[in-house]
Amino acid sequence: MTGKTNQNPVQFSLILIFSILMLSNAAINIKSIAESYSATQWPVKQASVLSSMVFIGCGQGKAFFPKVYYRYTVGKETYTGNQLATEAIGCGTWEAANAITDQYKLGDTIKIHVSPTSPQESVILPGEVADDTWASLVISLIGLFTCLFSVTSFQQFHMVKKRFLRI
């Protein structure tokens, strides 16, 4: 026995590449989720709503997204923000986007969370994670576990084949 495996190197390479892609995507999604939840710990400030509108242009240019512009002060500096959450709130229908913008009227005073290290970074809804981020994480993990299962099944198949065929 030379220690050489009977595993197809092309198949193994494809599984390895797919596993790396799935692991990378999962890591990106986990980082995004962690950043979103860390914003819940940022200091809370008062902000004044400058405008609140629905835009079209995401999702192949046919879907709608909400945008709320607000002004806030940290120390002696005044900033303008427009982030609802640390990641983009997903595209959707006009009704869904309008339901969000209807909550923020011109001149309203709202609470925002401001990054303690970068005061120009702020969000209205800390901890909000888009549904597609969760879906992407789940798909990545399923893909990764499928790759791991494929490798172990492939190895077990060759062990059984060797035992019964005395290869």
PyMOL commands that set and color helices and strands:
alter all, ss='L'
color gray80, all
select helices_A, chain A and resi 9-41+94-101+131-165
alter helices_A, ss='H'
color red, helices_A
select strands_A, chain A and resi 44-58+63-74+77-81+109-114+122-123
alter strands_A, ss='S'
color yellow, strands_A
deselect
rebuild
show_as cartoon
